[in-house]
Amino acid sequence: MRKLGCFGVLVMLALAGAAFWAVSQWGGAGPAKANVTVEVPAGATLSAAAQAMEKAGAIGDATTFLWMARIFGDDAPIQAGEYRVPAGISQSDVLKMMQGGKTLQRFVMVPEGMPSIMVHERLMAAPHLDGSVAVPAEGSVLPDSYAYARGDTRAKVLASMQAAMTKYLAAAWAKRKPGIAVNTPEEAIILASIVEKETGKPEERRMVAGVYSNRLKRGMPLQADPTVIYPVTKGKPLGRRILRSELQAKNGYNTYASAGLPIGPIANPGRASIDAVLDPEQTNALYFVADGSGGHIFADTLEQHNANVQKWYALRRARGEM
């Protein structure tokens, strides 16, 4: 009886040790020494997913993973997709990751003021997206970072970009200040795209919008250089000085040759520029010119403006730029 009792104790200790080992294997640090990316194809079984995880080094042994998943996990289905598995993640968390569909997110970033031709180039160059899209309408995309997963379509990502602009513009237009210079949301986007291209300083946006609003209300030409460049490059950098012939060209965009807004946006404006146009600075200024530091000097009269222009020319000559 004593021998039988000792044997029973040994069996119990062995079982306890095995249970402890299994729990530690399931919940403890996994074997991956670095982050790994694993693709679980559509329709894959848990067994197939475990094989892929083992091959990538995210788990130690697929067979062991499967029987521990049956004991310690639940029967929730796994989701297909591309997974970024962190180094040392437990096998328990690997299963939860696949069941929760926490797939790797990639991003397409659209900076403020990016023209649609460059948005198209960025979308077409984004890896692991399917299909193609046409160049989107200028001003239809809201600058932001947009997440996507492997296998998503470019059309789906572009639709998200355009839906974001539609939603934001509607909300911003509903909160517009009375007496502004634009009459429709479409006009707001056109003017916001000019504001976006004219200043890189966030604190200047409402002031620039105020100047252009004043000029629109007085029937003065906006005289915005970016609108002259747009028909030439579709919004890309010109890389040289504007030609006299380009300043005189009548093409629907040139705001030197014609008063009022151009016929369409010249870029995709961001939220701040849209907001600036819908709530511009209350100012008497009608002119502005670069100040040499990335900002601008504003003037109420042409006389003041001409003096500021001469200061700008003198600074450029001192820099060897003229």
Secondary structure, 3 states (H helix, E strand, C coil): CHHHHHHHHHHHHHHHHHHHHHHHHHHCCCCCCCCEEEEECCCCCHHHHHHHHHHHCCCCCHHHHHHHHHHHCCCCCCCCEEEEECCCCCHHHHHHHHHHCCCCCEEEECCCCCCHHHHHHHHHHCCCCECCCCCCCCCCCCCCEEEECCCCEHHHHHHHHHHHHHHHHHHHHHCCCCCCCCCCHHHHHHHHHHHHHHCCCHHHHHHHHHHHHHHHHHCCCCCCHHHHHHHHHCCCCCCCCCCHHHHHCCCCCCCCCCCCCCCCCCCCCCHHHHHHHHCCCCCCCCEEEECCCCCEEEECCHHHHHHHHHHHHHHHHHCCCC
